[in-house]
Amino acid sequence: MHDYTSLSDFKSSEAREKFVQWQKLSAQFESDSLNLENMRMKYSQSSAAAKQSMKNDILTLEQRMENEQLQLDDMIKEVRAVEYESLNK
């Protein structure tokens, strides 16, 4: 099996579509990661009162990212399974 470098490498249209969905969620995850990094930097430089108000936002984003990571893991496994199945028909 080889690494796919473009969408045209996929033989299965279903796997291709699922991979596009994975790419979108992956981009969202990267954006959230940068946002979280910025929020943590601001948090570390803030007053105690400001930290208290930022805490929930940071925790919410961390939780969302945890869920996104689980989704990404599941999605890429599904992409591989669908593509593998189409190659072995």
Phi, psi and omega in degrees: 000143181244165176283137178273133181247350176209164180298331181291346177290335181288135176272330182265126177293328178295316178296321179298314180296318179295325178292322177298319176297319178298317179299319180296314179294324178297320178295320177296319178299316179297318178297315178297323179297316178295319178298316179297318178301316178295318179297320179293323178296314178297319180301315183294340182254008186262164176287168181300319180295318179293321178301319181299319181284335180276338187305311183295322178297318180293314180297320178297316180293320177299318179295317179298318180294325177298316177295319178299319180297319177296318178298316180300316180299314180294318182297317183290327175297320180292320176303311181297318181295316180294316180294317179300317180297320181290331179285336184257021177274000000 
